[in-house]
Amino acid sequence: MDPYSAEGELVNIHNAFHAGQYDKVVSFDTSAFSSLNKLPAQILKLRAKLALGQFSEVLSEVKGQESIPDLAAVKALAQYSQEPWDSDEAVQAAQALAQKQGDNLTVQLLCGTVLANAGLNEEALALLAKHQGSLDAVALIVQIHLQQNRSDLAAKEAQRARKWAQDSLLVNLAESWVGLREGGEKYQQSFYVFEELAQAPATQAVHSLVGQAVAELHLGRLPEAEAALKQAIALNPKSPDVLANMIALTTILGQDTEELKSKLTEVQPKHQLLADLAAKSEAFEAARAKYSPKFEP
């Protein structure tokens, strides 16, 4: 039996992870799982801890177990996530694992994540192409293509998965990510997926609320977007994703964003939004310096 199928042992913890319910994953009782599924469940718990920013704790848990490829991949991702600005060692470890253990699904997913985040998209895609029917790999491939601004390739990847995965949560999410990039009527379709997850108590999480808010923004429903982001802040006031999207919404509303930027700087000083804003400010100042104001008498 497929452990990720509707009848499989891992389906609930797996869905909780991809719904962004990381606390639920960490506390999930896996004591009754079969020996075959112990390691996959442990990996999901460790990935959830990384998503919660518990990098040191994860590194402590896997210390001395690097001979297990799955845990070596966790270590590489933890090291990268802890200090992405000083990531040479983690990237080299991911590349070595990809070369030696490229058929291991955990290596594909976690080392593929490291490589993609380090800007080595083609290496990441080559590694992920080795997967054998993994929706996790499909979802990561879709995300990489979207980062490359290749929504056409992302859409094709999601469509192919739909043929064999049917109504899987990950396929629905992947199609929704693509829909937010393609626009038009796809905004509404994406909204329905995120809203269903975000507003059901059993599946509500910061990720789904942010997804709902982004869809609302694209649909021009600013009050509804604000309400969704406020729900997300109530769940996690220190979420970089929530703060970044709240900055975008506040800017659209014409309101001051300095306090939100300060909070984001405290939580994640090297967040991509902050880096982009700094780069654009620097470019503006450089352009402005080329011109001198002229005053008419």
C-alpha positions as a printed NumPy array, in Angstrom:
array([[  0.   ,   0.   ,   0.   ],
       [  1.164,   3.519,  -0.82 ],
       [  1.809,   5.142,   2.613],
       [  0.689,   8.512,   1.191],
       [ -2.603,   7.192,  -0.215],
       [ -5.928,   7.868,   1.49 ],
       [ -5.559,   4.581,   3.372],
       [ -1.83 ,   4.916,   4.088],
       [ -0.18 ,   5.594,   7.446],
       [  1.507,   8.817,   6.365],
       [ -1.41 ,  10.556,   4.695],
       [ -2.483,  12.7  ,   7.662],
       [  0.974,  13.846,   8.778],
       [  1.937,  14.418,   5.136],
       [ -1.144,  16.534,   4.424],
       [ -0.637,  18.483,   7.657],
       [  2.915,  19.295,   6.575],
       [  1.878,  20.563,   3.16 ],
       [ -1.017,  22.525,   4.629],
       [  1.579,  24.373,   6.727],
       [  0.412,  22.957,  10.07 ],
       [  3.965,  22.498,  11.294],
       [  3.193,  22.43 ,  15.035],
       [  0.689,  19.652,  14.375],
       [  3.31 ,  17.678,  12.439],
       [  5.914,  18.032,  15.213],
       [  3.481,  16.767,  17.851],
       [  2.005,  14.02 ,  15.65 ],
       [  1.926,  10.621,  17.375],
       [  3.844,   8.218,  15.138],
       [  4.439,   5.504,  17.752],
       [  2.083,   3.076,  16.03 ],
       [  3.62 ,   3.535,  12.567],
       [  5.182,   0.516,  10.886],
       [  8.965,   0.274,  10.881],
       [  8.951,   1.041,   7.146],
       [  7.349,   4.434,   7.747],
       [  9.295,   5.484,  10.852],
       [ 12.027,   7.259,   8.903],
       [  9.71 ,   9.106,   6.456],
       [  7.649,  10.293,   9.44 ],
       [ 10.809,  11.426,  11.254],
       [ 11.888,  13.366,   8.16 ],
       [  8.529,  15.146,   7.998],
       [  8.851,  16.109,  11.665],
       [ 12.379,  17.432,  11.12 ],
       [ 11.279,  19.398,   8.041],
       [  8.428,  20.879,  10.081],
       [ 10.908,  21.989,  12.748],
       [ 13.013,  23.648,  10.057],
       [  9.916,  25.446,   8.776],
       [  9.407,  26.694,  12.345],
       [ 12.976,  27.996,  12.449],
       [ 14.285,  25.384,  14.881],
       [ 17.561,  24.974,  13.005],
       [ 19.878,  24.27 ,  15.95 ],
       [ 17.518,  21.681,  17.396],
       [ 17.36 ,  19.818,  14.086],
       [ 21.14 ,  19.872,  13.703],
       [ 21.463,  18.421,  17.206],
       [ 18.979,  15.642,  16.395],
       [ 20.789,  14.492,  13.259],
       [ 24.335,  14.892,  14.6  ],
       [ 26.296,  11.683,  14.232],
       [ 23.713,  10.109,  11.907],
       [ 25.022,  11.502,   8.626],
       [ 25.636,   7.963,   7.333],
       [ 21.883,   7.795,   6.727],
       [ 21.363,   9.698,   3.442],
       [ 17.979,  11.067,   4.502],
       [ 19.382,  12.587,   7.687],
       [ 22.472,  13.872,   5.879],
       [ 20.077,  15.699,   3.542],
       [ 18.232,  17.135,   6.546],
       [ 21.558,  18.391,   7.905],
       [ 22.409,  20.112,   4.615],
       [ 19.028,  21.854,   4.523],
       [ 19.277,  22.84 ,   8.202],
       [ 22.741,  24.32 ,   7.693],
       [ 21.594,  26.238,   4.631],
       [ 18.412,  27.482,   6.316],
       [ 20.325,  28.647,   9.38 ],
       [ 22.782,  30.795,   7.409],
       [ 21.754,  31.109,   3.736],
       [ 24.173,  34.021,   3.311],
       [ 27.102,  31.769,   4.273],
       [ 26.023,  28.542,   2.645],
       [ 29.005,  27.18 ,   0.686],
       [ 29.427,  24.184,   2.981],
       [ 25.738,  23.29 ,   2.864],
       [ 25.565,  23.658,  -0.917],
       [ 28.65 ,  21.497,  -1.395],
       [ 27.163,  18.859,   0.907],
       [ 23.924,  18.924,  -1.096],
       [ 25.837,  18.559,  -4.359],
       [ 27.832,  15.615,  -3.003],
       [ 24.682,  13.88 ,  -1.783],
       [ 22.948,  14.52 ,  -5.102],
       [ 25.839,  12.839,  -6.907],
       [ 26.107,   9.828,  -4.609],
       [ 22.511,   9.343,  -3.412],
       [ 20.474,  10.942,  -6.185],
       [ 17.939,   8.104,  -6.256],
       [ 16.933,   8.754,  -2.636],
       [ 13.693,  10.745,  -2.517],
       [ 14.602,  12.698,   0.633],
       [ 17.91 ,  13.657,  -0.972],
       [ 16.042,  14.763,  -4.086],
       [ 13.639,  16.94 ,  -2.12 ],
       [ 15.884,  18.472,   0.521],
       [ 19.066,  18.822,  -1.516],
       [ 16.95 ,  20.021,  -4.426],
       [ 15.597,  22.713,  -2.109],
       [ 19.106,  23.766,  -1.088],
       [ 20.3  ,  23.912,  -4.693],
       [ 17.252,  25.865,  -5.875],
       [ 17.509,  28.368,  -3.023],
       [ 21.189,  28.814,  -3.847],
       [ 20.248,  29.722,  -7.424],
       [ 21.384,  26.408,  -8.925],
       [ 18.034,  25.744, -10.544],
       [ 19.228,  23.467, -13.334],
       [ 21.112,  21.254, -10.879],
       [ 18.01 ,  21.102,  -8.694],
       [ 15.754,  20.198, -11.627],
       [ 18.17 ,  17.51 , -12.842],
       [ 18.119,  15.945,  -9.379],
       [ 14.346,  16.158,  -9.027],
       [ 13.841,  14.636, -12.481],
       [ 14.956,  11.323, -10.965],
       [ 11.826,  11.035,  -8.835],
       [  9.495,   8.083,  -9.296],
       [  5.954,   9.403,  -8.986],
       [  6.523,  11.769,  -6.044],
       [  4.043,  14.614,  -5.647],
       [  6.477,  16.331,  -3.291],
       [  9.01 ,  16.422,  -6.116],
       [  6.37 ,  17.662,  -8.553],
       [  5.439,  20.488,  -6.176],
       [  9.073,  21.55 ,  -5.83 ],
       [  9.603,  21.422,  -9.601],
       [  6.54 ,  23.654, -10.037],
       [  7.926,  26.149,  -7.515],
       [ 11.303,  26.245,  -9.261],
       [  9.711,  26.875, -12.655],
       [  7.651,  29.696, -11.149],
       [ 10.829,  31.233,  -9.702],
       [ 12.265,  31.044, -13.224],
       [  9.179,  32.893, -14.53 ],
       [  8.32 ,  29.81 , -16.594],
       [  4.674,  29.474, -15.666],
       [  4.157,  27.466, -18.876],
       [  6.495,  24.716, -17.655],
       [  5.016,  24.884, -14.151],
       [  1.505,  24.459, -15.583],
       [  2.556,  21.465, -17.689],
       [  4.167,  19.803, -14.661],
       [  1.002,  20.272, -12.582],
       [ -1.216,  19.06 , -15.416],
       [  0.819,  15.88 , -15.852],
       [  0.562,  15.178, -12.119],
       [ -3.212,  15.715, -12.207],
       [ -3.545,  12.752, -14.574],
       [ -2.138,  10.283, -12.055],
       [ -2.686,  11.991,  -8.704],
       [ -6.285,  13.13 ,  -9.234],
       [ -7.59 ,  15.212,  -6.324],
       [ -4.448,  15.228,  -4.183],
       [ -3.885,  18.21 ,  -1.869],
       [ -0.457,  18.825,  -3.386],
       [ -1.8  ,  18.854,  -6.935],
       [ -4.503,  21.329,  -5.908],
       [ -1.884,  23.535,  -4.277],
       [  0.491,  23.322,  -7.236],
       [ -2.262,  24.311,  -9.653],
       [ -3.211,  27.18 ,  -7.348],
       [  0.368,  28.494,  -7.266],
       [  0.397,  28.419, -11.053],
       [ -3.032,  30.062, -11.167],
       [ -1.804,  33.014,  -9.106],
       [  0.918,  33.549, -11.715],
       [ -1.278,  33.032, -14.787],
       [ -4.015,  35.371, -13.597],
       [ -7.426,  36.048, -15.083],
       [-10.08 ,  33.553, -14.069],
       [ -7.337,  31.433, -12.452],
       [ -7.241,  33.902,  -9.541],
       [-10.729,  32.876,  -8.494],
       [ -9.961,  29.182,  -8.881],
       [ -6.867,  29.551,  -6.723],
       [ -8.846,  31.514,  -4.157],
       [-11.329,  28.66 ,  -3.723],
       [ -8.529,  26.177,  -2.931],
       [ -6.801,  28.433,  -0.402],
       [-10.072,  29.559,   1.19 ],
       [-11.211,  25.978,   1.711],
       [ -7.979,  25.188,   3.527],
       [ -7.762,  28.505,   5.378],
       [-11.259,  28.631,   6.789],
       [-11.65 ,  25.003,   7.885],
       [-10.499,  24.604,  11.516],
       [ -8.928,  21.234,  10.747],
       [ -6.655,  22.616,   8.007],
       [ -6.23 ,  26.305,   8.829],
       [ -2.628,  27.506,   8.851],
       [ -0.582,  30.607,   8.102],
       [  0.322,  29.363,   4.605],
       [ -3.257,  28.839,   3.498],
       [ -4.352,  32.201,   4.922],
       [ -1.519,  33.958,   3.091],
       [ -2.501,  32.139,  -0.093],
       [ -6.096,  33.272,   0.361],
       [ -4.961,  36.847,   1.015],
       [ -2.764,  36.932,  -2.105],
       [ -5.674,  35.671,  -4.211],
       [ -7.931,  38.316,  -2.663],
       [ -5.35 ,  40.997,  -3.508],
       [ -5.26 ,  39.93 ,  -7.14 ],
       [ -9.051,  39.99 ,  -7.217],
       [ -9.044,  43.549,  -5.858],
       [-10.747,  42.576,  -2.618],
       [ -8.533,  44.528,  -0.242],
       [-10.666,  44.369,   2.944],
       [-10.961,  40.586,   2.563],
       [ -7.198,  40.297,   2.01 ],
       [ -6.576,  42.342,   5.136],
       [ -8.933,  40.155,   7.16 ],
       [ -7.124,  36.982,   6.036],
       [ -3.712,  38.442,   6.887],
       [ -4.95 ,  39.52 ,  10.315],
       [ -6.086,  35.941,  10.914],
       [ -2.604,  34.781,   9.907],
       [ -0.934,  37.293,  12.225],
       [ -3.069,  36.009,  15.073],
       [ -1.696,  32.527,  14.402],
       [  1.925,  33.65 ,  14.028],
       [  2.793,  37.33 ,  14.483],
       [  6.414,  36.636,  13.553],
       [  5.82 ,  34.904,  10.24 ],
       [  8.024,  36.532,   7.553],
       [  5.505,  35.575,   4.852],
       [  2.673,  37.283,   6.689],
       [  4.683,  40.418,   7.42 ],
       [  5.929,  40.681,   3.815],
       [  2.435,  40.382,   2.394],
       [  1.079,  42.808,   4.978],
       [  3.714,  45.297,   3.796],
       [  2.486,  44.835,   0.218],
       [ -1.147,  45.327,   1.235],
       [ -0.347,  48.35 ,   3.414],
       [  1.554,  49.926,   0.528],
       [ -1.41 ,  49.406,  -1.789],
       [ -3.657,  51.032,   0.81 ],
       [ -1.314,  54.046,   0.888],
       [ -0.468,  53.588,   4.559],
       [  2.858,  53.807,   6.382],
       [  4.873,  50.574,   6.322],
       [  7.86 ,  51.483,   8.498],
       [  6.696,  49.576,  11.569],
       [  6.013,  46.449,   9.512],
       [  9.404,  46.718,   7.817],
       [ 11.057,  47.011,  11.228],
       [  9.266,  43.866,  12.42 ],
       [ 10.289,  41.965,   9.305],
       [ 13.883,  43.122,   9.759],
       [ 13.849,  41.779,  13.323],
       [ 12.418,  38.428,  12.262],
       [ 14.332,  37.876,   9.012],
       [ 16.822,  40.646,   8.254],
       [ 17.798,  39.147,   4.895],
       [ 14.252,  38.603,   3.625],
       [ 13.959,  38.882,  -0.157],
       [ 11.435,  41.732,   0.088],
       [ 13.836,  43.801,   2.188],
       [ 16.692,  43.035,  -0.202],
       [ 14.565,  44.081,  -3.186],
       [ 13.473,  47.304,  -1.487],
       [ 17.061,  48.166,  -0.596],
       [ 18.225,  47.487,  -4.156],
       [ 15.465,  49.633,  -5.649],
       [ 16.167,  52.444,  -3.182],
       [ 19.855,  52.323,  -4.059],
       [ 19.06 ,  52.39 ,  -7.782],
       [ 16.742,  55.359,  -7.301],
       [ 19.348,  57.308,  -5.351],
       [ 21.969,  56.55 ,  -8.009],
       [ 19.641,  57.835, -10.729],
       [ 18.672,  60.888,  -8.688],
       [ 22.316,  61.807,  -8.142],
       [ 22.766,  62.281, -11.88 ],
       [ 20.399,  65.225, -11.949],
       [ 20.62 ,  68.648, -10.353],
       [ 17.502,  70.663,  -9.615],
       [ 17.088,  73.796, -11.682],
       [ 15.331,  76.849, -10.299],
       [ 13.784,  79.427, -12.526],
       [ 14.331,  83.047, -11.397]])
